[in-house]
């Protein structure tokens, strides 16, 4: 049980450090303001995509993931834009 408590304390310290580091990254605060996104999710996202200033358009983030934005519309009907997997 002592080992569990020690691991739990280490995990809490790492979470605190991660939040401190992520808060220093430009744009991370705004991302964490989105419901469901915490410091860990933002850190993982930024680890994968790198510096956001390298991208001039959001589509540049979507393309490498094998996804594309699709708008379902016909005639006068304009549907929502959704993320779809490229085939």
N, CA, C and O atoms as a GROMACS GRO file, in nm:
protein
  348
    1UNK      N    1   0.082  -0.120   0.000
    1UNK     CA    2   0.000   0.000   0.000
    1UNK      C    3   0.086   0.126   0.000
    1UNK      O    4   0.049   0.229  -0.057
    2UNK      N    5   0.200   0.118   0.064
    2UNK     CA    6   0.290   0.234   0.067
    2UNK      C    7   0.340   0.267  -0.074
    2UNK      O    8   0.351   0.384  -0.112
    3UNK      N    9   0.370   0.163  -0.150
    3UNK     CA   10   0.417   0.184  -0.287
    3UNK      C   11   0.308   0.252  -0.371
    3UNK      O   12   0.338   0.340  -0.451
    4UNK      N   13   0.184   0.211  -0.352
    4UNK     CA   14   0.073   0.273  -0.423
    4UNK      C   15   0.065   0.421  -0.388
    4UNK      O   16   0.050   0.506  -0.477
    5UNK      N   17   0.074   0.453  -0.260
    5UNK     CA   18   0.069   0.593  -0.217
    5UNK      C   19   0.183   0.674  -0.278
    5UNK      O   20   0.164   0.788  -0.318
    6UNK      N   21   0.302   0.612  -0.283
    6UNK     CA   22   0.418   0.681  -0.341
    6UNK      C   23   0.394   0.709  -0.489
    6UNK      O   24   0.420   0.820  -0.537
    7UNK      N   25   0.344   0.609  -0.563
    7UNK     CA   26   0.314   0.629  -0.705
    7UNK      C   27   0.206   0.734  -0.725
    7UNK      O   28   0.214   0.816  -0.817
    8UNK      N   29   0.108   0.732  -0.641
    8UNK     CA   30  -0.001   0.830  -0.650
    8UNK      C   31   0.052   0.972  -0.628
    8UNK      O   32   0.012   1.064  -0.698
    9UNK      N   33   0.141   0.989  -0.531
    9UNK     CA   34   0.201   1.120  -0.507
    9UNK      C   35   0.286   1.165  -0.625
    9UNK      O   36   0.282   1.282  -0.664
   10UNK      N   37   0.364   1.072  -0.682
   10UNK     CA   38   0.446   1.105  -0.798
   10UNK      C   39   0.359   1.146  -0.917
   10UNK      O   40   0.390   1.242  -0.988
   11UNK      N   41   0.251   1.074  -0.938
   11UNK     CA   42   0.159   1.106  -1.046
   11UNK      C   43   0.098   1.244  -1.028
   11UNK      O   44   0.086   1.320  -1.124
   12UNK      N   45   0.059   1.277  -0.906
   12UNK     CA   46   0.004   1.411  -0.879
   12UNK      C   47   0.107   1.519  -0.904
   12UNK      O   48   0.074   1.625  -0.957
   13UNK      N   49   0.234   1.494  -0.865
   13UNK     CA   50   0.340   1.592  -0.890
   13UNK      C   51   0.362   1.610  -1.040
   13UNK      O   52   0.380   1.723  -1.088
   14UNK      N   53   0.362   1.500  -1.114
   14UNK     CA   54   0.380   1.509  -1.259
   14UNK      C   55   0.265   1.584  -1.325
   14UNK      O   56   0.288   1.663  -1.416
   15UNK      N   57   0.143   1.560  -1.280
   15UNK     CA   58   0.027   1.634  -1.334
   15UNK      C   59   0.042   1.783  -1.310
   15UNK      O   60   0.014   1.863  -1.399
   16UNK      N   61   0.086   1.820  -1.191
   16UNK     CA   62   0.106   1.961  -1.157
   16UNK      C   63   0.214   2.023  -1.245
   16UNK      O   64   0.198   2.134  -1.296
   17UNK      N   65   0.326   1.951  -1.262
   17UNK     CA   66   0.434   2.001  -1.347
   17UNK      C   67   0.388   2.015  -1.491
   17UNK      O   68   0.419   2.114  -1.558
   18UNK      N   69   0.314   1.915  -1.539
   18UNK     CA   70   0.264   1.919  -1.677
   18UNK      C   71   0.175   2.040  -1.698
   18UNK      O   72   0.188   2.110  -1.798
   19UNK      N   73   0.084   2.065  -1.605
   19UNK     CA   74  -0.004   2.182  -1.617
   19UNK      C   75   0.076   2.310  -1.620
   19UNK      O   76   0.046   2.401  -1.697
   20UNK      N   77   0.179   2.320  -1.536
   20UNK     CA   78   0.262   2.439  -1.530
   20UNK      C   79   0.334   2.462  -1.663
   20UNK      O   80   0.339   2.575  -1.712
   21UNK      N   81   0.388   2.356  -1.720
   21UNK     CA   82   0.461   2.368  -1.847
   21UNK      C   83   0.366   2.400  -1.961
   21UNK      O   84   0.395   2.486  -2.044
   22UNK      N   85   0.252   2.331  -1.967
   22UNK     CA   86   0.158   2.352  -2.076
   22UNK      C   87   0.103   2.495  -2.074
   22UNK      O   88   0.078   2.553  -2.180
   23UNK      N   89   0.084   2.551  -1.957
   23UNK     CA   90   0.032   2.688  -1.947
   23UNK      C   91   0.126   2.791  -2.006
   23UNK      O   92   0.083   2.902  -2.039
   24UNK      N   93   0.253   2.758  -2.021
   24UNK     CA   94   0.349   2.853  -2.079
   24UNK      C   95   0.348   2.851  -2.231
   24UNK      O   96   0.407   2.939  -2.294
   25UNK      N   97   0.283   2.753  -2.291
   25UNK     CA   98   0.280   2.740  -2.437
   25UNK      C   99   0.171   2.833  -2.493
   25UNK      O  100   0.057   2.828  -2.448
   26UNK      N  101   0.208   2.917  -2.591
   26UNK     CA  102   0.108   3.006  -2.650
   26UNK      C  103  -0.011   2.929  -2.709
   26UNK      O  104   0.008   2.834  -2.784
   27UNK      N  105  -0.131   2.972  -2.674
   27UNK     CA  106  -0.252   2.910  -2.725
   27UNK      C  107  -0.304   2.794  -2.643
   27UNK      O  108  -0.418   2.752  -2.662
   28UNK      N  109  -0.224   2.743  -2.551
   28UNK     CA  110  -0.266   2.627  -2.472
   28UNK      C  111  -0.380   2.662  -2.376
   28UNK      O  112  -0.469   2.581  -2.353
   29UNK      N  113  -0.376   2.782  -2.320
   29UNK     CA  114  -0.483   2.824  -2.228
   29UNK      C  115  -0.618   2.824  -2.300
   29UNK      O  116  -0.718   2.779  -2.244
   30UNK      N  117  -0.619   2.875  -2.423
   30UNK     CA  118  -0.744   2.879  -2.499
   30UNK      C  119  -0.792   2.736  -2.529
   30UNK      O  120  -0.912   2.709  -2.524
   31UNK      N  121  -0.700   2.647  -2.560
   31UNK     CA  122  -0.737   2.509  -2.589
   31UNK      C  123  -0.793   2.442  -2.464
   31UNK      O  124  -0.891   2.367  -2.473
   32UNK      N  125  -0.733   2.467  -2.349
   32UNK     CA  126  -0.782   2.406  -2.225
   32UNK      C  127  -0.915   2.466  -2.182
   32UNK      O  128  -0.984   2.409  -2.097
   33UNK      N  129  -0.953   2.579  -2.240
   33UNK     CA  130  -1.082   2.639  -2.212
   33UNK      C  131  -1.197   2.564  -2.279
   33UNK      O  132  -1.314   2.587  -2.246
   34UNK      N  133  -1.165   2.475  -2.372
   34UNK     CA  134  -1.268   2.394  -2.440
   34UNK      C  135  -1.307   2.280  -2.346
   34UNK      O  136  -1.220   2.212  -2.291
   35UNK      N  137  -1.436   2.260  -2.328
   35UNK     CA  138  -1.485   2.153  -2.241
   35UNK      C  139  -1.426   2.019  -2.284
   35UNK      O  140  -1.429   1.984  -2.402
   36UNK      N  141  -1.375   1.945  -2.188
   36UNK     CA  142  -1.322   1.812  -2.215
   36UNK      C  143  -1.174   1.808  -2.247
   36UNK      O  144  -1.115   1.700  -2.252
   37UNK      N  145  -1.112   1.924  -2.269
   37UNK     CA  146  -0.968   1.927  -2.297
   37UNK      C  147  -0.893   1.973  -2.173
   37UNK      O  148  -0.914   2.084  -2.124
   38UNK      N  149  -0.807   1.889  -2.126
   38UNK     CA  150  -0.724   1.923  -2.011
   38UNK      C  151  -0.580   1.936  -2.054
   38UNK      O  152  -0.547   1.930  -2.173
   39UNK      N  153  -0.493   1.953  -1.955
   39UNK     CA  154  -0.351   1.973  -1.982
   39UNK      C  155  -0.290   1.853  -2.053
   39UNK      O  156  -0.207   1.870  -2.142
   40UNK      N  157  -0.330   1.733  -2.015
   40UNK     CA  158  -0.272   1.613  -2.076
   40UNK      C  159  -0.312   1.604  -2.224
   40UNK      O  160  -0.227   1.576  -2.309
   41UNK      N  161  -0.438   1.628  -2.255
   41UNK     CA  162  -0.485   1.620  -2.394
   41UNK      C  163  -0.417   1.727  -2.479
   41UNK      O  164  -0.375   1.699  -2.591
   42UNK      N  165  -0.406   1.848  -2.426
   42UNK     CA  166  -0.342   1.957  -2.500
   42UNK      C  167  -0.194   1.925  -2.521
   42UNK      O  168  -0.141   1.949  -2.630
   43UNK      N  169  -0.128   1.873  -2.419
   43UNK     CA  170   0.014   1.838  -2.431
   43UNK      C  171   0.034   1.730  -2.538
   43UNK      O  172   0.126   1.740  -2.619
   44UNK      N  173  -0.051   1.628  -2.538
   44UNK     CA  174  -0.040   1.523  -2.639
   44UNK      C  175  -0.066   1.577  -2.779
   44UNK      O  176   0.005   1.541  -2.874
   45UNK      N  177  -0.165   1.662  -2.792
   45UNK     CA  178  -0.196   1.722  -2.922
   45UNK      C  179  -0.077   1.803  -2.974
   45UNK      O  180  -0.036   1.788  -3.089
   46UNK      N  181  -0.023   1.889  -2.888
   46UNK     CA  182   0.089   1.973  -2.929
   46UNK      C  183   0.214   1.891  -2.956
   46UNK      O  184   0.298   1.930  -3.038
   47UNK      N  185   0.228   1.778  -2.888
   47UNK     CA  186   0.341   1.689  -2.914
   47UNK      C  187   0.331   1.633  -3.055
   47UNK      O  188   0.432   1.620  -3.125
   48UNK      N  189   0.211   1.600  -3.097
   48UNK     CA  190   0.192   1.543  -3.230
   48UNK      C  191   0.205   1.646  -3.342
   48UNK      O  192   0.268   1.618  -3.444
   49UNK      N  193   0.146   1.766  -3.324
   49UNK     CA  194   0.143   1.863  -3.433
   49UNK      C  195   0.259   1.962  -3.429
   49UNK      O  196   0.291   2.024  -3.530
   50UNK      N  197   0.322   1.977  -3.315
   50UNK     CA  198   0.434   2.070  -3.304
   50UNK      C  199   0.386   2.214  -3.289
   50UNK      O  200   0.277   2.240  -3.238
   51UNK      N  201   0.468   2.306  -3.334
   51UNK     CA  202   0.440   2.449  -3.321
   51UNK      C  203   0.323   2.488  -3.412
   51UNK      O  204   0.330   2.469  -3.534
   52UNK      N  205   0.218   2.541  -3.353
   52UNK     CA  206   0.099   2.577  -3.430
   52UNK      C  207   0.123   2.693  -3.527
   52UNK      O  208   0.049   2.708  -3.624
   53UNK      N  209   0.224   2.773  -3.501
   53UNK     CA  210   0.251   2.886  -3.590
   53UNK      C  211   0.303   2.840  -3.726
   53UNK      O  212   0.309   2.920  -3.820
   54UNK      N  213   0.340   2.714  -3.739
   54UNK     CA  214   0.384   2.660  -3.869
   54UNK      C  215   0.269   2.642  -3.966
   54UNK      O  216   0.290   2.630  -4.087
   55UNK      N  217   0.147   2.642  -3.914
   55UNK     CA  218   0.030   2.616  -3.996
   55UNK      C  219  -0.043   2.747  -4.025
   55UNK      O  220  -0.074   2.824  -3.934
   56UNK      N  221  -0.070   2.772  -4.152
   56UNK     CA  222  -0.139   2.896  -4.189
   56UNK      C  223  -0.290   2.874  -4.202
   56UNK      O  224  -0.366   2.971  -4.205
   57UNK      N  225  -0.333   2.749  -4.208
   57UNK     CA  226  -0.475   2.719  -4.224
   57UNK      C  227  -0.508   2.592  -4.147
   57UNK      O  228  -0.428   2.498  -4.144
   58UNK      N  229  -0.626   2.587  -4.082
   58UNK     CA  230  -0.663   2.467  -4.004
   58UNK      C  231  -0.663   2.338  -4.086
   58UNK      O  232  -0.639   2.231  -4.032
   59UNK      N  233  -0.690   2.348  -4.216
   59UNK     CA  234  -0.692   2.228  -4.300
   59UNK      C  235  -0.557   2.159  -4.300
   59UNK      O  236  -0.550   2.037  -4.320
   60UNK      N  237  -0.450   2.234  -4.279
   60UNK     CA  238  -0.317   2.175  -4.278
   60UNK      C  239  -0.299   2.080  -4.159
   60UNK      O  240  -0.215   1.990  -4.165
   61UNK      N  241  -0.375   2.097  -4.054
   61UNK     CA  242  -0.370   2.005  -3.940
   61UNK      C  243  -0.454   1.880  -3.968
   61UNK      O  244  -0.420   1.771  -3.922
   62UNK      N  245  -0.561   1.896  -4.042
   62UNK     CA  246  -0.654   1.786  -4.066
   62UNK      C  247  -0.599   1.690  -4.171
   62UNK      O  248  -0.616   1.569  -4.157
   63UNK      N  249  -0.534   1.740  -4.274
   63UNK     CA  250  -0.486   1.656  -4.384
   63UNK      C  251  -0.392   1.544  -4.341
   63UNK      O  252  -0.414   1.430  -4.381
   64UNK      N  253  -0.288   1.569  -4.262
   64UNK     CA  254  -0.197   1.459  -4.225
   64UNK      C  255  -0.264   1.347  -4.146
   64UNK      O  256  -0.214   1.235  -4.142
   65UNK      N  257  -0.375   1.377  -4.083
   65UNK     CA  258  -0.446   1.276  -4.005
   65UNK      C  259  -0.529   1.184  -4.093
   65UNK      O  260  -0.590   1.089  -4.044
   66UNK      N  261  -0.533   1.210  -4.224
   66UNK     CA  262  -0.613   1.128  -4.314
   66UNK      C  263  -0.760   1.164  -4.307
   66UNK      O  264  -0.846   1.082  -4.340
   67UNK      N  265  -0.788   1.285  -4.265
   67UNK     CA  266  -0.926   1.331  -4.252
   67UNK      C  267  -0.948   1.450  -4.344
   67UNK      O  268  -0.852   1.512  -4.389
   68UNK      N  269  -1.071   1.479  -4.371
   68UNK     CA  270  -1.102   1.599  -4.448
   68UNK      C  271  -1.235   1.655  -4.399
   68UNK      O  272  -1.318   1.584  -4.342
   69UNK      N  273  -1.253   1.784  -4.422
   69UNK     CA  274  -1.377   1.848  -4.384
   69UNK      C  275  -1.476   1.833  -4.498
   69UNK      O  276  -1.444   1.863  -4.613
   70UNK      N  277  -1.594   1.787  -4.467
   70UNK     CA  278  -1.696   1.767  -4.569
   70UNK      C  279  -1.822   1.842  -4.529
   70UNK      O  280  -1.865   1.839  -4.414
   71UNK      N  281  -1.880   1.907  -4.627
   71UNK     CA  282  -2.007   1.975  -4.604
   71UNK      C  283  -2.112   1.901  -4.683
   71UNK      O  284  -2.101   1.887  -4.805
   72UNK      N  285  -2.214   1.854  -4.615
   72UNK     CA  286  -2.322   1.782  -4.681
   72UNK      C  287  -2.430   1.883  -4.718
   72UNK      O  288  -2.500   1.936  -4.632
   73UNK      N  289  -2.442   1.910  -4.849
   73UNK     CA  290  -2.543   2.006  -4.894
   73UNK      C  291  -2.592   1.966  -5.032
   73UNK      O  292  -2.522   1.900  -5.109
   74UNK      N  293  -2.712   2.007  -5.062
   74UNK     CA  294  -2.768   1.987  -5.194
   74UNK      C  295  -2.879   2.089  -5.213
   74UNK      O  296  -2.950   2.122  -5.118
   75UNK      N  297  -2.892   2.139  -5.336
   75UNK     CA  298  -2.993   2.241  -5.364
   75UNK      C  299  -2.976   2.360  -5.273
   75UNK      O  300  -2.867   2.416  -5.260
   76UNK      N  301  -3.087   2.400  -5.210
   76UNK     CA  302  -3.083   2.513  -5.117
   76UNK      C  303  -3.044   2.470  -4.976
   76UNK      O  304  -3.018   2.555  -4.890
   77UNK      N  305  -3.040   2.338  -4.952
   77UNK     CA  306  -3.005   2.288  -4.820
   77UNK      C  307  -2.855   2.294  -4.799
   77UNK      O  308  -2.778   2.246  -4.882
   78UNK      N  309  -2.815   2.352  -4.688
   78UNK     CA  310  -2.674   2.356  -4.654
   78UNK      C  311  -2.657   2.286  -4.520
   78UNK      O  312  -2.703   2.336  -4.417
   79UNK      N  313  -2.591   2.173  -4.521
   79UNK     CA  314  -2.572   2.095  -4.400
   79UNK      C  315  -2.453   2.142  -4.319
   79UNK      O  316  -2.387   2.240  -4.352
   80UNK      N  317  -2.428   2.069  -4.213
   80UNK     CA  318  -2.316   2.102  -4.127
   80UNK      C  319  -2.185   2.052  -4.188
   80UNK      O  320  -2.183   1.956  -4.264
   81UNK      N  321  -2.078   2.120  -4.154
   81UNK     CA  322  -1.946   2.075  -4.194
   81UNK      C  323  -1.899   1.976  -4.089
   81UNK      O  324  -1.902   2.005  -3.970
   82UNK      N  325  -1.856   1.860  -4.134
   82UNK     CA  326  -1.814   1.754  -4.042
   82UNK      C  327  -1.677   1.701  -4.086
   82UNK      O  328  -1.632   1.722  -4.199
   83UNK      N  329  -1.614   1.633  -3.994
   83UNK     CA  330  -1.488   1.569  -4.025
   83UNK      C  331  -1.518   1.429  -4.077
   83UNK      O  332  -1.591   1.353  -4.013
   84UNK      N  333  -1.461   1.395  -4.191
   84UNK     CA  334  -1.483   1.264  -4.252
   84UNK      C  335  -1.349   1.199  -4.282
   84UNK      O  336  -1.252   1.269  -4.313
   85UNK      N  337  -1.343   1.068  -4.274
   85UNK     CA  338  -1.221   0.997  -4.307
   85UNK      C  339  -1.207   0.992  -4.459
   85UNK      O  340  -1.302   0.961  -4.531
   86UNK      N  341  -1.086   1.024  -4.506
   86UNK     CA  342  -1.062   1.019  -4.649
   86UNK      C  343  -1.053   0.875  -4.695
   86UNK      O  344  -1.001   0.789  -4.624
   87UNK      N  345  -1.104   0.849  -4.811
   87UNK     CA  346  -1.106   0.712  -4.864
   87UNK      C  347  -0.997   0.689  -4.963
   87UNK      O  348  -0.985   0.579  -5.016
   0.00000   0.00000   0.00000
